[in-house]
């Protein structure tokens, strides 16, 4: 449950208004609530949902202690002081999750807070819509990957044409009649032209934005955090501050490891030899939506830490069991139930109380409008799946062409290097 996940815990003091004294303990943040637990007694002295907060402020108490105050909608004010590592860190993280909770219309936190039960049809529609979104994200990644393959093929074609020119020039240089005159003049183009090939494939690369989420950025130490945003691109990652200034860009090939500490916190690192590594720790209320895409992009480099393993297991089992089985079986059963509903009167005439109860249970599963919506989503899913399959087949063919072109280019470069060494 989201209520059991602790995103962060900070040592601090809480002002108990009834006793007019400060009590040391720990302030905990979950995806849906804020809690304070006393150290000595272990008693839960304060607990309230994020949705009940109306204001979070930095203030000073009567004793000029720097404090953090949280005001609830019922005008109940909570005072926290002696926050570790410092007040700014706690304020930025609490404010981020509070605002995301307010803005989220159907996020994980709002779902956990809502006590109303949705109908089976709405549940099925929500699950299918989530599957459709994931498939659309995958299709975007495949599309940009296909563009990169096309650019690579253009670059390889350019290299092959340049190699043909180099072969002709080398043939002229190897001719005894031209050797004394053209040697020095024609060596320049041979050295310069191979350098043009890499720039062709790089310049054609286009960055496709897959997702952009607000994050709390920690660099090197936990005492210095700042708000910003994380942008997932088809070619890598970008981290920007709150004023949209680029802090760092990770190309996909430069990322050495991605660690998932909790469902809401990750760290990204790029290693170097002879100088410090570049590492960022990112916290976000929308990180659970981003982790599946990161897992797809960095499947061999991503690592789930102990606190995130439970989340991964639950997500995978839900995706495989609920999405992979329940959705399609329910969708198939949906058609069956619609057919049965047409013949229900004739079959129920001689039916007993058990069959009537079964019909009554089947009738409220979905409404006609929900059934139509489910059909539309299923059609879109089928179309996306077919398009994805076609794109994958095309990219497989492109990879075969690229592999053979690289082999030919390697052979030609080696052969022409040997020819140039004989000429010097």
C-alpha positions, 0 to 999 in steps of 0.5 A: 500500500502507498500508505506504508511506503516511507519516502523520507524520514527526518529527525526533528522536534515537534511542538505539542500544543497541549503540553506546550513543549517540544518533543524530539522524534521523526517526521515521515513523508508517505505518498499520501500523508505526513506523520510525526512519531516520538522517539522515546514513547514511539507514539504517533503524535501527528498524522494528516493527509497531504490533501488536508494541507492548505499551507507550508511555510518557513517560520521562526518560533518565539525562541527564534528557532528556525521552524517549518509550519504546516497548516491544515484546512481546519486551521490546525497548525503544526510546528517542526524545528531542529530539522536535519539535515536542514529546513530547506531540504525538508521544505522543498521535498514536502512542498513538491509532494504536496503540490503534486498531490493537489495537481494530480487528478488520478495519480497514485496518491489520489487513488489511495486517498479516495474511498469511493469504489469504481465500477468494474467497467471503469476499472477495466477502462483504467487498466486498458488506458494505462496499457495503451499509454505504455504502448504509446511510449514504447512506440515513441521510443521505437520511432526515434530509434528507427530515425537513428538507424536511418541516420546511421545508414545515411552516414554509412552510405556517405562513408562508402561514397567517400571511400570510393573517391579515396580509392580512385585517388589512391589509384592515381597516386599509385600510377608511376606517371602521376607520382612525382607531381600529384602526391603532395597535392592529393594527400590532403583530401585523403586525410580530411574526407574520412573525418566527415563521415562521423559528423553526418550520423551525429548531426542528423540525430533528433531528440524525441521527448518521451516524458518530462516530470518535476523533481527534487535534485540532490547533487553530492550531499543531502544538505543541498537540494533544489527543485528542477525537472527530468526530461527523458529523451530517446537518446538520453536524459536531461536534468534542468533546474527550476529556471530551465537551465541545463544542469547536465545531459546524459547521453544513453551510452554515457550512463553507467548505472541507474539505481532505484532507491525507492519507488520515488527516488533514483540516482544516475551516475556517469563514471570517469577515470582521473576525475570525480564521477557525475552523479545526481539523485532525483526524487519525484512524486511522479517517479513511479510513472518514469521507472518503467521507461527507464527500465526499458531504456537502461535494462542492463544498467538499472539496479533496484535497491532493497527498498524498491524490490517490493514495488518492482515485484508488485508492479510486475505481478500486477502488470503480468497477472492483472493486465496480461490476464485479467484485462484480456479475459475480462474484455473477452468475457465482456463480449460473452456477457453482452451476447448472453444478455441478449439471450438472458430472458429465454434462458432464464424462464426455466432457471432457478434462483441460482441462475437469476442471481448469476444474471444479476451479478453479470448485469452491473459489470459494465454499462453500454457506454463503458463497453463501447469505450473498451472496444475503442481502446482495444482497437487502438491497442491492436493497431499500436501492436501491429504498427510496433511489430512492423517497425520492429521488423523494419529495424531488424532489416536495417540492423542487418544492412548496417552490420554488412555496411560496417563490415565492408567499410572496415575492410575498405579502410584497412585495405586503403590504410595499407595502400597509403603506408606503401606510398609514404 
